[in-house]
Amino acid sequence: MSLMNRLSFERTMGLKLYERTVRSVSSMAVASDFSRWNQMRQAIERTPTKPLSTDETMDRDTPEPASRKLLKFVNLKNLGTTIRNDSGHYEYYYNPIELGSNPYNWLCVDTENKFSIELILDQPNEKIYLPDLPMRRDDPSSLSRTAPIFESSSTANIPNANNLSHIRDNFSSGVSISGTVRMIVANTERPIIMKSHAIYLKCFIGEYACFVDTNKKSWRDRLNMKRESDEKVIKLLSHPVDGVLDSYLLPFKVIKLDLLPERQMKCLTPGVYEFPFTFTVNLNEFPSSCETILGTTAYRIESRMNISNSRGKNDTIILTRRVDVKRVLSISDIIMKYESINIEGSWNREEFFYNIMLATKMIEIGEPFKLTIGIMKSLHSKMTIENIKVLLAQSTSVPCIDCDTDMLLTTSYVKKNACELYDCQFPNGRRKIENEFHQFYEIDNLLVPELAGTSCSTNAWLRPFYCEPSAQLRKRARLKITHTLNVQLTLNNCSRSDGSGTLKPMTYLTFRIPILLVDNDMLGNLSLPTYRPPCETSSPPAYTLSADPPAYG
């Protein structure tokens, strides 16, 4: 047998052996494992925390380069955390988007080897806030040479480089997230040998684009197509890596910390061990978390530990926790919270004049806001208002690519959704307000619904403003989410009728107001403490000298 055939045979047999070892964990087995673990944990509860000493180190050989292999956490031992008898010949990867196959598991309980490992984060909400949300783009036609990027849904309108460098200069230190890997060893028969331990902060990106058939088809070809959307196909931007994995399975950004010095091993006797870690995330380097049908950005903190088990084989333990990275507004953007929007003009040769005012251009999800509508009719107008609607419209955009040439197109694919915020009908409106030439409507307590917690919710598509540059396409946003507040007026004019006296169809006017839709996390940097006036007293306060410094609350 030749060498290549032998390697192919061994690899095939190894894959079949791995598939035969896969099994599912039943609920009774899980309960039994945790019951035995609770008894073991109580036995060592009084064991003091034992620091790692340099006397417990041993040299180890440098590992050889490994091949890439895709795995699923649900197929692993110990509730989806342990790769048994790891030969070290593979570098393991997984699909972070498929939570059904690769859920977040941050606790490993090994009852056979009598130890547990837990990945703990210091941040209670598991979020990283970066004050680097860019809001301006280059616009030569503007007096300031810039314009807000949330006013356009085009993926070509992205933040300018000067805005990003200004944010980076103001916050050069970055933002930190810390935690601890806690290990409890209760095996008194033989020590646990830790051969390697590293922890990662990984950013995964699923980037999509719309591939468009730009060739002009004949009318016969168009009749054969089932629908017009056949000319556009949404695809995941990915390419094979080493002929094994797709590129989207590889992390876009990685920060790695080695918690065990190189070429050393640790001998862990019964006790409690803690491995603290801290990641520093620099601004404008990591994108914001997002999950939509047209693109996903997900983060995981991952702990990988390789140990020697009781049978003398090596086990690899993988623990992961979810982390969300949120871009928040900088202090300089607080002015948008107090800027109002005013739209005024006339319609149908000054038959009536309108004035629409929105109290703020920055609307927070779950917080009420106010809208006013003023209308003044001309003396000869018989127009009446039948209905007023206010809707929130969302545009989710991805770049477009020519499917034949793979050239980037100037257009963007936009998926639109809308939800109704207000609807007011005026029964018998033609008789009720026919003689009123000036009308004023004040709509209070308009409210954007809270973000849906499940995908089956009515407004599961709703997301706050989002714009991140593409990782593969130059000068394009890979995903952009913008919003407008649409005010719809239904008008009827009694003077418009045909010969039979039947009224012609009504007129619908729609005013689209670009807004910046944010959630509570994006406004965290703008929150100021409540002002409390000083207490008024009839006499000045008395001060006494003390040897101890005063306590400040």
Rosetta blueprint (number, residue, H / E / L):
1 M L
2 S L
3 L H
4 M H
5 N H
6 R H
7 L H
8 S H
9 F H
10 E H
11 R H
12 T H
13 M H
14 G H
15 L H
16 K H
17 L H
18 Y H
19 E H
20 R H
21 T L
22 V L
23 R L
24 S L
25 V L
26 S L
27 S H
28 M H
29 A H
30 V H
31 A H
32 S H
33 D H
34 F H
35 S H
36 R H
37 W H
38 N H
39 Q H
40 M H
41 R H
42 Q H
43 A H
44 I L
45 E L
46 R L
47 T L
48 P L
49 T E
50 K L
51 P L
52 L L
53 S L
54 T H
55 D H
56 E H
57 T E
58 M E
59 D L
60 R L
61 D L
62 T L
63 P L
64 E L
65 P L
66 A L
67 S E
68 R E
69 K E
70 L E
71 L L
72 K L
73 F H
74 V H
75 N H
76 L L
77 K H
78 N H
79 L H
80 G H
81 T L
82 T E
83 I E
84 R L
85 N L
86 D L
87 S L
88 G L
89 H L
90 Y E
91 E E
92 Y E
93 Y E
94 Y L
95 N L
96 P L
97 I L
98 E L
99 L L
100 G L
101 S L
102 N L
103 P L
104 Y L
105 N L
106 W L
107 L E
108 C E
109 V E
110 D E
111 T L
112 E L
113 N L
114 K L
115 F E
116 S E
117 I E
118 E E
119 L E
120 I E
121 L E
122 D L
123 Q L
124 P L
125 N L
126 E L
127 K E
128 I E
129 Y E
130 L E
131 P L
132 D L
133 L L
134 P L
135 M L
136 R E
137 R E
138 D E
139 D L
140 P L
141 S L
142 S L
143 L L
144 S L
145 R L
146 T E
147 A E
148 P E
149 I H
150 F H
151 E H
152 S L
153 S L
154 S L
155 T L
156 A L
157 N L
158 I L
159 P L
160 N L
161 A H
162 N H
163 N H
164 L H
165 S H
166 H H
167 I H
168 R H
169 D H
170 N H
171 F L
172 S L
173 S L
174 G L
175 V E
176 S E
177 I E
178 S E
179 G E
180 T E
181 V E
182 R E
183 M E
184 I E
185 V E
186 A L
187 N L
188 T L
189 E L
190 R L
191 P L
192 I E
193 I E
194 M E
195 K E
196 S E
197 H E
198 A E
199 I E
200 Y E
201 L E
202 K E
203 C E
204 F E
205 I E
206 G E
207 E E
208 Y E
209 A E
210 C E
211 F E
212 V E
213 D L
214 T L
215 N L
216 K L
217 K L
218 S L
219 W H
220 R H
221 D H
222 R H
223 L H
224 N H
225 M L
226 K L
227 R L
228 E H
229 S H
230 D H
231 E H
232 K E
233 V E
234 I E
235 K E
236 L E
237 L L
238 S L
239 H L
240 P E
241 V E
242 D L
243 G L
244 V L
245 L E
246 D E
247 S H
248 Y H
249 L H
250 L L
251 P L
252 F L
253 K E
254 V E
255 I E
256 K E
257 L E
258 D E
259 L L
260 L L
261 P L
262 E L
263 R L
264 Q L
265 M E
266 K E
267 C E
268 L E
269 T L
270 P L
271 G E
272 V E
273 Y E
274 E E
275 F E
276 P E
277 F E
278 T E
279 F E
280 T E
281 V E
282 N L
283 L L
284 N L
285 E L
286 F L
287 P L
288 S L
289 S L
290 C E
291 E E
292 T E
293 I L
294 L L
295 G E
296 T E
297 T E
298 A E
299 Y E
300 R E
301 I E
302 E E
303 S E
304 R E
305 M E
306 N E
307 I E
308 S E
309 N L
310 S L
311 R L
312 G L
313 K L
314 N E
315 D E
316 T E
317 I E
318 I E
319 L E
320 T E
321 R E
322 R E
323 V E
324 D E
325 V E
326 K E
327 R E
328 V L
329 L L
330 S L
331 I H
332 S H
333 D H
334 I H
335 I H
336 M H
337 K H
338 Y H
339 E L
340 S L
341 I E
342 N E
343 I E
344 E E
345 G E
346 S E
347 W E
348 N L
349 R L
350 E L
351 E L
352 F E
353 F E
354 Y E
355 N E
356 I E
357 M E
358 L E
359 A L
360 T L
361 K L
362 M E
363 I E
364 E E
365 I L
366 G L
367 E L
368 P L
369 F E
370 K E
371 L E
372 T E
373 I E
374 G E
375 I E
376 M E
377 K E
378 S L
379 L L
380 H L
381 S L
382 K L
383 M E
384 T E
385 I E
386 E E
387 N E
388 I E
389 K E
390 V E
391 L E
392 L E
393 A E
394 Q E
395 S E
396 T E
397 S E
398 V E
399 P E
400 C E
401 I E
402 D E
403 C L
404 D L
405 T L
406 D L
407 M L
408 L E
409 L E
410 T E
411 T E
412 S E
413 Y E
414 V E
415 K E
416 K E
417 N E
418 A E
419 C E
420 E E
421 L E
422 Y E
423 D E
424 C E
425 Q E
426 F L
427 P L
428 N L
429 G H
430 R H
431 R H
432 K H
433 I L
434 E L
435 N L
436 E L
437 F L
438 H E
439 Q E
440 F E
441 Y E
442 E E
443 I E
444 D E
445 N E
446 L E
447 L L
448 V L
449 P L
450 E L
451 L L
452 A L
453 G L
454 T L
455 S L
456 C L
457 S L
458 T L
459 N L
460 A L
461 W L
462 L L
463 R L
464 P L
465 F L
466 Y E
467 C E
468 E E
469 P E
470 S L
471 A L
472 Q L
473 L L
474 R L
475 K L
476 R L
477 A E
478 R E
479 L E
480 K E
481 I E
482 T E
483 H E
484 T E
485 L E
486 N E
487 V E
488 Q E
489 L E
490 T E
491 L E
492 N E
493 N E
494 C L
495 S L
496 R L
497 S E
498 D L
499 G L
500 S L
501 G L
502 T L
503 L E
504 K L
505 P L
506 M L
507 T E
508 Y E
509 L E
510 T E
511 F E
512 R E
513 I E
514 P E
515 I E
516 L E
517 L E
518 V E
519 D L
520 N L
521 D H
522 M H
523 L H
524 G H
525 N H
526 L H
527 S L
528 L L
529 P L
530 T L
531 Y L
532 R L
533 P L
534 P L
535 C L
536 E L
537 T L
538 S L
539 S L
540 P L
541 P L
542 A L
543 Y L
544 T L
545 L L
546 S L
547 A L
548 D L
549 P L
550 P L
551 A L
552 Y L
553 G L
